Amino acid sequence: MPQKYECYHTRPCYICGKKDWCYWLDYGSTGILHYCHRIHDDEIIANGHIYIAKKVVSGCTVYEDKQQYERNLEEWIASKEGEKSFRRRKLLPKNRTSVEVIPGEKEKVYEEYPVAPPEKLDEVYHYFLSLLVLESWHEKLLRDEWNSPVFKNLYEFITGLWPIKTLPPNDYVRFAGKMPYKNLTRKSIMEKMIKKFDTLEGIPGFHQKEDGNWTCSYLAGMVFPCYNSNGQIIRLRIRDDFPVVKEAVYKGWTGEYRYECTKEEIGWFFCKEGTENKVLVFGYDRITGEAIRKISLTQNGQPPGKVFGKYKNFTSYKEKNIEKEDFIQVINYYNKGTRSGSPISLYMKPGDDIRTVYITEGEKKAMVINAFTGCPVISLPGVSNYGKLFEPQEGIGMSIMDALRAAGVVNVVLMYDADKRSKENVAYSEKQAMEQILMHGFILWVGEWLQYFGKGSDDCYITGVKPVLHRIVRQESGPVK
Ligand SMILES: [Zn+2]
């Protein structure tokens, strides 16, 4: 039972500040609830804290410190981990079930929401991007990278064609740091989204929180739109500002901070400013147990240590396996979340030379190649994703390559990074992609350049050097040479 205390002159009510009539209940380790007779708002800021109204009890509005409320909620969620999956399953009204059988293993039954049709994705993502701005440090990064002696105003050219924006981090991460974000808070972004769309079901990257409010992926960074062959934005990709770095050590002002923390170290650790008042944050997602949001600093703004995956899919899907007697049920951790998968994207603009399509790895690179060549460019999320070129597009049916062929494309130019040529898996993927392209009747070219001019073909174009194109011909008997 909680202990009840009346307000008195040395300990006034936290909510209204008056010295009588109100009281509080002390629940020990769970915290304190404030019973105020005078103020009846949903949320108030007082005493340096945010208090949220929980209920009304005989004329008093009961307030709880927001931090305490969130802490208790998280603990409650953690304690309900087992039950939650059961409840979520019942929450899926239009679930899709697919079965994947691996010999000798239990079959996996997937339950997930289908993705919304492209018209809807396009509408939602366009609006979402319109709510975001590109922060100054991202703009600087692009301007520096796109500073070309042979193409003036490349930055203006590309950003004028395609919306490149910054998705700010979660509000609590943002306000813990000192970066001067111009973007709205995530809270107000999501409020605007919901005001416009009511629901974000079927939109990869968005999901519902436990309290029923919609939110989006915790990823923060530069956002790039991905387009299908109809020019609709069907996915977003994020260049992660806070990539996971393994084994990195940051020398803060009070000593060393290891980048990786154990599961028990839940909380936030801040380091004093490095180069640009950035902040180092550790944490674990209480729901998925996944490490979240980490940043540290080197002179060039990169985290030290080995960075894992800089470009990520804007998704709201994470598999959770539930072992059943004779099968494994696979559900989504994220309530009403939608899987993104790794999207391919087509960058083209009116007036492009539609006889040739370039294929490269990465959205940013693809935009640059389009600017220089004036040809449509396909971005693959990774070299091994070439299969997507010939797969039916969602909601369209026709593959991106068939759509391009119908529009007049006859030549295909592969532009994989020069340094990757030497890597076995890339060489293999490239060969497979070449087989596929030739098999589908296109004229195939491979772009080559000296690494001296840049690692990627985009660096090469920016310095004013055009890659050399080699025609690849299929031998009558045997694989591509
Ligand atoms: Zn009061």
Residues whose N, C-alpha, C, O or C-beta is under 5 A from the ligand:
A	BS01	ZN	C13 I15 C16 G17 C22 Y35 C36 H37 R38
